[in-house]
Amino acid sequence: MRSGNPALNSRAFTPVPGWESLDAPARRSTTMSIPGTAAKAGLMLAFCAATAVWSYNAAAAGAGYAMPMMLGGVFGGLVLALIITFAPKTAPYLSIPYALCEGLFLGVLSLVVAQRIGQGAGGNAVKTALAGGIIFQAIILTFGVFAGMLILYATRILRATPLFTKVVLIGTAGVGLTYLATILLGFFGIQIPYIHGSGAIGIGFSLVVVGLAAFNLVLDFDFIEENAQRGAPKYLEWYGAFGLMVTLVWLYIEILRLLSKIQKK
């Protein structure tokens, strides 16, 4: 049981004792289920979306706390994600706060990207960028990719085979190391050429990263399905929902990055 998502790692969760002998109502109330996980993921997305809309509008209105709000969302989300990852039993209590932090971050980030695209095109920064629909496109594409990967997984066209899992894990680790190197080198004024630009190599790199994020969804689906079939504890519904949220946030950011490169080209 593996996932390229660091939140849904390879740890084995002990099934609820005697879960197979429980009747249906008792099993639903004590063990993880796919519908339960989906409901909690939907709730997290709703909180994230509401906070993102609020932070976007606040930043667009010129609120002086926009950047602190964005940084608070980033670091708050990171701290909560680490706690949930290493202490899964905290997921029922910390998943919603994590979603709220991610919403704060994504709302301001989306506005920043829109402004930069608009400035590159000339005219009113926000209106020009939104006229191109880059944020709307990123949202639609994110959920389109999610739906597509879910269909491919449900129909068993894509399976989390050992080879598939290994390739996705290696690719995800490679992207993570690349981004880490970019941050560290940035402190010394050094930039990794091409991959972050809007040229063919930069767009190609973003396409690969979007693909890896999408394939991580398959591993996440497999993790959730396997634990549900094994009678894992009920709190893992929140843990599974949290893991999906992590991947969806990553996917949205990478799609937004890809679209911004295409707009600049």
C-alpha positions in Angstrom: 0.0 0.0 0.0 1.8 3.1 -1.3 1.1 6.5 -2.5 3.3 9.2 -4.0 1.4 11.6 -1.8 3.4 12.0 1.4 0.2 12.3 3.3 -1.0 8.8 2.2 2.2 6.9 2.8 2.9 3.2 3.0 2.1 2.6 6.7 -0.2 -0.3 7.3 -3.3 0.6 9.4 -4.7 -2.1 11.7 -8.3 -3.1 10.8 -11.0 -2.7 13.4 -11.0 -6.0 15.3 -13.9 -8.3 14.2 -15.1 -5.8 11.6 -16.1 -8.6 9.2 -18.7 -9.9 11.6 -20.3 -6.5 12.2 -23.7 -5.8 10.7 -23.9 -3.1 8.0 -24.9 -0.1 10.3 -22.2 -1.0 12.9 -19.6 -1.4 10.1 -20.5 2.0 8.6 -20.1 3.6 12.0 -16.8 2.0 13.0 -14.8 1.4 9.7 -13.6 3.5 6.8 -15.8 3.6 3.7 -15.4 5.1 0.3 -18.6 7.1 0.4 -17.7 8.5 3.8 -14.3 9.5 2.5 -15.8 11.2 -0.5 -18.2 13.1 1.7 -15.4 14.4 3.9 -13.3 15.3 0.9 -16.3 17.3 -0.5 -16.7 19.1 2.8 -13.0 20.0 2.8 -13.2 21.3 -0.7 -16.2 23.4 0.1 -14.4 25.1 3.1 -11.3 25.6 0.9 -13.2 27.1 -1.9 -15.1 29.5 0.4 -12.0 30.7 2.0 -10.2 31.0 -1.4 -13.0 33.2 -2.7 -12.9 35.4 0.4 -9.1 35.8 0.4 -9.1 36.5 -3.4 -11.7 39.2 -3.0 -9.9 40.7 0.1 -6.6 40.8 -1.8 -8.3 42.3 -4.9 -9.8 45.0 -2.8 -6.4 46.0 -1.7 -6.5 44.6 1.8 -3.1 45.3 3.5 -3.1 41.9 5.1 -3.2 40.0 1.8 0.5 38.8 1.9 0.4 38.0 5.6 -2.8 36.0 4.9 -1.1 34.1 2.1 2.0 33.4 4.2 -0.2 32.3 7.1 -2.0 30.0 4.8 1.2 28.5 3.5 2.9 27.9 6.8 -0.2 27.1 8.7 -1.1 24.5 6.1 2.4 23.1 6.1 2.4 22.7 9.9 -1.1 21.1 10.0 -0.2 18.8 7.1 2.9 17.6 8.9 1.0 16.9 12.1 -1.7 15.0 10.2 0.8 13.0 8.2 2.7 11.8 11.2 -0.3 11.5 13.5 -3.2 10.3 11.4 -5.6 10.2 14.4 -5.5 14.0 14.4 -7.1 14.1 10.9 -10.7 14.4 12.1 -9.8 17.6 14.0 -7.2 19.2 11.8 -8.4 18.5 8.3 -10.9 21.4 8.1 -8.4 23.9 9.5 -5.9 22.6 6.9 -8.5 23.2 4.1 -9.1 26.7 5.4 -5.4 27.5 5.4 -5.1 26.2 1.8 -8.0 28.4 0.8 -6.3 31.5 2.2 -3.2 30.6 0.2 -4.8 29.6 -3.0 -7.1 32.7 -3.2 -4.2 35.2 -2.9 -1.9 33.1 -5.1 -4.6 33.0 -7.9 -4.9 36.8 -7.7 -1.1 37.2 -7.9 -0.9 35.0 -11.0 -3.9 36.9 -12.6 -2.2 40.2 -12.0 1.1 39.1 -13.5 -0.6 37.7 -16.6 -2.6 40.9 -16.9 0.4 43.1 -16.5 2.2 41.2 -19.2 -0.8 41.8 -21.6 -1.1 45.4 -20.7 -4.2 47.3 -19.4 -5.9 46.6 -16.1 -4.0 43.7 -14.6 -6.9 41.8 -13.0 -9.5 42.4 -15.7 -7.1 41.5 -18.5 -6.1 38.2 -16.8 -9.7 37.3 -15.9 -10.8 38.0 -19.4 -8.6 35.2 -20.5 -10.2 33.1 -17.8 -7.0 31.6 -16.5 -8.3 31.0 -13.0 -11.6 29.6 -14.2 -9.7 27.4 -16.7 -7.4 26.1 -14.0 -10.3 25.2 -11.7 -12.2 23.4 -14.6 -9.1 21.6 -15.7 -8.3 20.5 -12.1 -11.7 18.9 -11.6 -11.7 17.6 -15.1 -8.5 15.8 -14.5 -9.8 14.5 -11.2 -12.9 13.1 -12.8 -11.0 11.6 -15.7 -8.5 9.8 -13.4 -11.4 8.6 -11.2 -13.1 7.1 -14.2 -9.9 5.5 -15.5 -9.3 4.0 -12.0 -12.9 2.9 -11.5 -12.9 1.1 -14.9 -9.5 -0.4 -14.1 -7.9 1.1 -17.1 -5.3 2.5 -14.8 -4.2 0.4 -11.8 -1.7 1.1 -9.1 0.6 -1.8 -10.1 4.0 -2.1 -8.5 5.7 -0.7 -11.6 3.2 2.2 -12.0 3.6 3.0 -8.3 7.4 3.0 -8.5 7.5 5.2 -11.6 5.1 7.8 -10.0 7.1 7.7 -6.7 10.4 8.3 -8.4 9.0 11.0 -10.6 7.3 12.8 -7.7 10.5 12.6 -5.6 12.4 14.1 -8.6 10.0 17.0 -8.9 10.2 17.6 -5.2 14.0 17.7 -5.2 13.9 20.0 -8.2 11.6 22.5 -6.5 13.7 22.3 -3.3 16.9 23.0 -5.3 15.1 26.0 -6.9 14.3 27.4 -3.5 17.7 26.9 -2.1 19.6 28.2 -5.1 17.2 31.2 -5.2 18.7 32.4 -1.9 22.0 32.8 -3.7 20.4 34.5 -6.8 20.8 31.4 -8.9 18.0 30.2 -11.1 17.6 26.8 -12.8 17.4 27.6 -16.5 14.5 26.8 -18.9 12.2 24.7 -16.7 10.6 27.7 -15.0 10.4 29.8 -18.1 7.6 30.0 -20.7 9.6 28.4 -23.5 9.0 24.9 -24.9 11.2 23.3 -22.2 9.4 25.1 -19.4 5.9 24.2 -20.8 7.1 20.6 -21.3 8.3 20.4 -17.7 5.0 21.7 -16.4 3.1 19.2 -18.5 5.2 16.4 -16.9 4.5 17.7 -13.4 0.8 18.0 -14.1 0.8 14.4 -15.3 2.6 13.2 -12.2 0.1 15.0 -10.0 -2.7 13.4 -11.9 -1.1 9.9 -11.5 -0.8 10.5 -7.8 -4.6 10.6 -7.7 -4.6 7.0 -8.8 -2.4 6.0 -5.9 -4.6 8.0 -3.6 -7.7 6.2 -4.9 -6.0 2.9 -4.4 -4.9 3.8 -0.8 -8.5 4.7 0.1 -10.1 1.7 -1.6 -7.7 -0.8 0.0 -8.1 0.6 3.5 -11.9 0.6 3.1 -11.8 -3.0 2.0 -9.5 -3.9 5.0 -11.9 -2.5 7.5 -9.6 0.3 8.6 -10.7 2.6 11.4 -13.3 5.3 10.8 -10.9 8.2 11.4 -9.0 7.2 8.2 -11.9 8.7 6.2 -10.6 12.1 7.2 -7.1 11.0 6.6 -7.9 9.8 3.1 -9.9 13.0 2.4 -6.9 15.0 3.6 -4.6 13.1 1.2 -6.9 13.8 -1.7 -6.9 17.5 -0.8 -3.1 17.6 -0.8 -3.0 16.2 -4.3 -5.8 18.4 -5.6 -4.1 21.6 -4.3 -0.8 20.5 -5.9 -2.6 19.7 -9.2 -4.4 23.1 -9.2 -1.2 25.0 -8.6 0.7 23.1 -11.4 -2.2 23.6 -13.9 -2.2 27.3 -13.0 1.5 27.5 -13.5 1.2 25.7 -16.8 -1.5 28.0 -18.1 0.4 31.1 -17.0 3.4 29.9 -19.0 1.2 29.4 -22.0 -0.3 32.8 -21.6 3.2 34.4 -21.5 4.4 32.5 -24.5 
